[in-house]
Amino acid sequence: MSLLKPNSKTLFHIDFEWWQQNERDWHVFLRSFLCPEHQELFANVEEGELVDWIDPKTAEVKPVDGVQHALISHCAQLPEFVNQRTAMVEAIFRLFLANGNIPMSVEELSQKLEKPASTILRTIAGPRVYRGLRPILSQPSEPA
């Protein structure tokens, strides 16, 4: 971890490496978010099967887990995926899935979820990692 304390402009994302290192059942957890169509489609697919994903901002091709790809490209785009009744950590996690895990600041999360930025920051910037929600450690420096 960085020695710098995250603030409202710090970019966060789902750290899937954290998931793989800390949660034995991470794949089962992710599968639980699949829509019925993809649950059926992935019922007999082995864990960790990779597909190519193209980052929409950089056009970089990245190998991603097939379940992650289905979540990001389809299931998380469904209107019922995130709603006002969704618990905060769950909503943040789902929001990152819905946006392709593109890093966002606490300010951006606050606007999208209509929750106070200070509450979001206290929740995801503390020493405990919830659902792999972590700050991006190497962020570009801002111009002076």
Buried (B, 14 or more C-beta within 10 A) or exposed (E): EEEEEBEBEBBBBBBBEBBBEEBEEBBEEBBEBBBEEBBEBBEEEEEEEEBEBEEEEEEEEEEBBBBBBBBBBBBBBEEEBBEEEBEBBBBBBBBBBBBBBBBBBBBBBBEBBEBEBEEBBEBBBEEEBBBBBBBBEEBEEEEE
